[in-house]
Amino acid sequence: MIHFYIVRHGETAGNVSQLIQGITNSRLNARGRKQALALGRGLRASGLMIDRVVASDLLRAQETAQQILLGMQVKLAIETDKGLREENDGVFEGRSLKDVSQEVFGVPDYHILVRSGKMPLEAIPDGIHAADATNQAENTQQVVSRYDFAMRRIVTAAEAANETNVLVVSHGTASLLWLRAHGGDLPNRTELTNASVSKVTYDNGRFKVNWMDNTEFRDQGLKEELS
């Protein structure tokens, strides 16, 4: 059995400014670095031992992985996999959430549609995909499929090395879409929380979501910093 600890990257300036980041590269801001470092401290305090670290190839995920390892006081190589990227938002990349929401969904903030239960999360990438005349934006099926291929590549490598605990650092919406596709229950949410952890186990060819969007490790690390 392999235990996966899936982390959403720490906060970025784009998160604060409510920009559609997608696969556009962005770095952690000061708060994001602090969150990731605190998460590492919290994981260390829990006694968790990590065998492998795999991050999205986007900078914000790699920087989060670096800070987590620093907080855990562990030296491991950080592997990258493009399959763990955030969803590609095509021509809408880098634009404001408000503008894209209005243009594609006719509302000031599409998060409200999901939070109110009027629209499932999966309809958001599908709507953006349909509105992208260049056909660059991914739909939900495309996101989940390539994320799943990435996770199975990691499984193959971990099994070959007889590893049991793997840290995966990815993104808020792509990870949530994949978790929901494997039975994860986090209704009326459009993304995971920055520097949160979701646990998934893999056994006999199947993924099982154990829990999602846990911020206790991060918060424990923040408390340690203040004490």
C-alpha positions in Angstrom: 0.0 0.0 0.0 1.2 3.5 -0.8 0.1 6.6 1.1 -0.1 9.8 -0.8 -0.1 13.2 0.9 -1.4 15.7 -1.7 -0.6 19.3 -1.0 -1.9 22.5 -2.6 0.9 25.1 -3.0 1.2 28.0 -0.7 -0.4 31.4 -1.4 0.8 33.5 -4.5 0.2 37.1 -5.5 -2.2 35.8 -8.1 -4.3 34.2 -5.4 -4.5 37.4 -3.6 -5.3 39.4 -6.7 -7.9 36.8 -7.8 -6.2 36.1 -11.2 -6.8 33.0 -13.3 -3.3 31.5 -12.9 -3.8 28.1 -14.5 -0.5 26.9 -16.0 1.0 30.4 -15.9 4.1 30.4 -13.7 4.0 32.4 -10.5 6.0 32.3 -7.3 4.9 32.1 -3.7 4.5 35.3 -1.8 5.9 35.8 1.7 2.7 34.4 3.3 2.9 31.4 0.9 6.4 30.6 1.9 5.5 30.9 5.5 2.5 28.5 5.0 4.6 25.9 3.3 7.4 26.1 5.9 4.8 25.8 8.6 3.3 22.8 6.9 6.7 21.1 6.9 7.1 21.7 10.6 3.7 20.3 11.3 4.4 17.2 9.3 7.7 16.7 11.1 5.9 17.1 14.5 3.4 14.4 13.4 6.2 11.9 12.9 5.5 11.4 9.2 8.4 10.0 7.2 8.4 10.8 3.5 10.1 8.5 0.9 9.6 10.5 -2.2 8.5 14.1 -3.2 6.9 14.8 -6.6 5.7 18.3 -7.5 4.1 20.0 -10.5 6.7 21.6 -12.7 5.2 25.0 -12.0 7.3 27.2 -9.8 4.8 27.7 -7.1 4.5 24.0 -6.5 8.3 23.5 -6.6 8.9 26.3 -4.1 6.2 24.9 -1.8 7.9 21.5 -1.9 11.3 23.1 -1.1 9.8 25.0 1.9 8.1 21.8 3.2 11.3 19.8 3.1 13.1 22.7 4.9 10.4 22.6 7.6 10.6 18.8 7.9 14.4 19.1 8.1 14.6 16.4 5.4 16.9 16.3 2.3 15.1 14.6 -0.6 15.3 15.3 -4.3 12.2 17.0 -5.7 10.9 15.3 -8.8 8.6 17.1 -11.2 5.7 15.9 -13.3 3.8 18.1 -15.8 0.8 16.0 -15.3 0.3 17.5 -11.8 -0.1 21.0 -13.2 -3.2 23.2 -12.6 -5.8 23.2 -15.3 -4.9 25.0 -18.5 -7.3 27.9 -18.9 -6.2 28.8 -22.4 -6.9 32.4 -23.6 -8.2 33.2 -20.1 -4.8 32.7 -18.4 -3.7 35.7 -16.4 -7.0 37.5 -16.6 -9.0 38.6 -13.5 -11.5 36.1 -12.0 -14.2 38.8 -12.2 -13.8 39.4 -15.9 -13.7 35.7 -16.9 -16.6 34.9 -14.7 -18.7 37.6 -16.3 -17.7 36.7 -19.8 -18.0 32.9 -19.5 -20.7 32.4 -16.9 -22.5 35.7 -16.7 -21.8 36.3 -13.0 -19.2 38.4 -11.2 -17.7 35.3 -9.4 -18.2 31.7 -10.6 -17.2 30.5 -7.2 -20.6 31.6 -6.0 -22.3 29.2 -8.4 -20.4 26.3 -7.0 -20.7 27.3 -3.4 -24.4 27.8 -3.7 -24.8 24.4 -5.3 -26.1 25.8 -8.5 -23.3 24.4 -10.5 -20.8 21.5 -9.8 -17.1 22.2 -9.8 -16.7 20.1 -13.0 -18.8 22.6 -15.0 -16.3 25.4 -14.5 -13.4 23.9 -16.5 -15.9 22.6 -19.0 -17.4 26.1 -19.4 -14.0 27.7 -19.8 -13.0 25.0 -22.3 -16.1 25.6 -24.4 -15.6 29.4 -24.4 -11.9 29.2 -25.5 -12.0 29.5 -29.3 -8.3 28.4 -29.5 -9.2 25.1 -27.9 -6.2 25.4 -25.5 -8.2 25.3 -22.3 -8.7 21.9 -20.7 -12.1 20.4 -19.8 -12.6 18.4 -16.6 -12.1 15.0 -18.3 -8.7 16.1 -19.7 -7.5 17.4 -16.4 -8.5 14.3 -14.4 -7.1 12.0 -17.1 -3.6 13.5 -17.2 -3.5 13.9 -13.4 -4.4 10.2 -13.1 -1.7 9.2 -15.5 0.8 11.3 -13.4 -0.3 9.6 -10.2 0.0 6.2 -11.7 3.5 7.0 -12.9 4.4 7.9 -9.3 2.9 4.6 -8.2 5.0 2.6 -10.6 8.2 4.4 -9.4 7.3 4.1 -5.7 6.5 0.4 -6.0 9.7 -0.3 -7.8 11.6 1.4 -4.9 9.5 -0.2 -2.2 8.3 3.2 -0.9 5.2 3.7 1.1 4.9 7.5 1.8 4.8 10.0 -1.1 4.4 13.8 -0.9 2.7 15.2 -4.0 2.6 19.0 -4.4 0.1 20.3 -6.9 -2.7 22.8 -7.3 -6.1 23.7 -5.9 -8.5 22.9 -8.6 -6.8 20.1 -10.6 -6.2 18.2 -7.4 -9.8 18.7 -6.2 -11.1 17.5 -9.5 -9.0 14.3 -9.3 -9.9 13.7 -5.7 -13.6 14.1 -6.5 -13.3 11.7 -9.5 -12.0 9.1 -6.9 -14.8 9.5 -4.5 -13.6 12.5 -2.4 -16.4 14.4 -0.8 -15.8 18.2 -0.6 -19.1 19.7 -1.9 -19.6 23.3 -3.0 -15.9 24.0 -3.2 -13.9 25.2 -6.2 -10.4 24.5 -4.9 -8.4 23.1 -2.0 -7.0 25.5 0.7 -3.4 26.8 0.3 -0.9 24.5 2.0 -3.6 22.0 2.9 -3.1 18.2 2.8 -5.3 15.5 1.4 -4.5 11.8 2.0 -5.0 9.1 -0.6 -4.0 5.4 -0.4 -3.3 3.2 -3.3 -3.8 -0.6 -3.0 -4.5 -3.3 -5.5 -4.7 -1.0 -8.4 -7.2 1.5 -6.8 -6.9 4.9 -5.2 -9.0 5.6 -2.1 -9.5 9.1 -0.7 -9.0 9.0 3.1 -9.5 12.7 3.9 -9.2 16.1 2.2 -8.2 19.7 2.7 -6.6 19.2 6.2 -5.0 22.4 7.4 -4.1 21.1 10.9 -0.5 20.4 10.0 0.0 23.9 8.6 -1.7 25.5 11.5 0.4 23.4 14.0 3.5 24.6 12.3 2.4 28.2 12.5 1.8 27.8 16.3 5.3 26.4 16.7 6.7 29.5 15.1 4.9 31.7 17.5 5.7 29.7 20.6 
